[in-house]
Amino acid sequence: VPTNGPAISLLDDPVRLVELAIDGLSFSVPDDFKLIFVESGAITVRLAAPGVQPVDVQARVGDLSAGEGYRLYGLYFEGVDDAERHRSLVAQLNN
């Protein structure tokens, strides 16, 4: 959930979820995608899966790199209110 602008899904084109781990995630977007996060900027990530109540996680942009035609973002989770539900959601989403 960007602080300015509408929410985006990391599961829908043109965004591509690269990795989801217990401590963060990475995703890529094409260069022409209208989304720009600054390095060390804060963001809220909502993790959700069928049958499990969503959890909002505070994250920080830790890595930002550009490739040929895309940008790769690495987010690091900083604030998890319900650690058990967070672990459960990450495990379910990785299956």
N, C-alpha and C positions, 0 to 999 in steps of 0.2 A: 504494500500500500504506500505509494509515494506520498510524501508530505504535501506536495503540490500536484494536483491533477488526479485523474481517476485511477482506480486500482487496475492492475494488470494480472493476468494469469500466466504463471510460468509453465503451464501445460498446453497452451494454445499457440499456434503459429502467429506471428513469426518468432516468438520467444522460444528458446530451446533450453530446457533444464538439463544441465550437464551432470551435476552431482548433487545429491542430498545426503548429508551426514548429520550426526547428532549435534555437531558444533557449528554447522553452517551449510551453505549451499553455493553453487556456482551456476550461472546461466549466461547465455549469449543472446545478443540481438543484432540484427543487421545494422549497418552504419546509418541507413536512412530511417530507422525506427525512432519515433519521437519520444525517446526516454533517455535522460542523461542523469546519472548519479555522480556526485563528486566523491573522490576518495575520502574516506573517514566520515562520510555523511551517514546520518541515522535514518533508519527505515523500519516500518513494522511489517513483518511477514506473517500471514495467516496460513497455518497448515490445517488442512481438512481432508478427511477421507470418509467414504460411506459408512454410516453407522457409528461414527465417533464425533463427539462434539469438537468443533474447531478450537484451535489454540492460537493466540496471537503471541508472537515472539519479537522482542526488540533485537534489531540487528544493525551492524555497522558495515559499510562498504570498506573492505580491507584490501582488495585487489582490484585493479582496473587495468585491463590491457586491450590493445587493439590488434586485430589480425587483418587479413586481407578481406575486406568487406563486412567485418563484424566487430563488435565490442564484447569482451568477456568480463563479467562482474563476479567477484567473490565476496559473499556476505558472511560475516561471522556473527553467530547468535550471542547476545549479551545478557538478555533478560528473559528468563523462562519462569513463568509463575507456577506451572504444574509440570514438574520434571517427568513424572511417570507418564502422564498423557502425551507429553512431547516425545518421549522415547517410543511410546506405542505408535504414535502417528508416523514418525520417521520410519520405523520398522515396516509398518503397513504400506506406506508409500514406496518403499524400496522393493516390495515384492511384486 
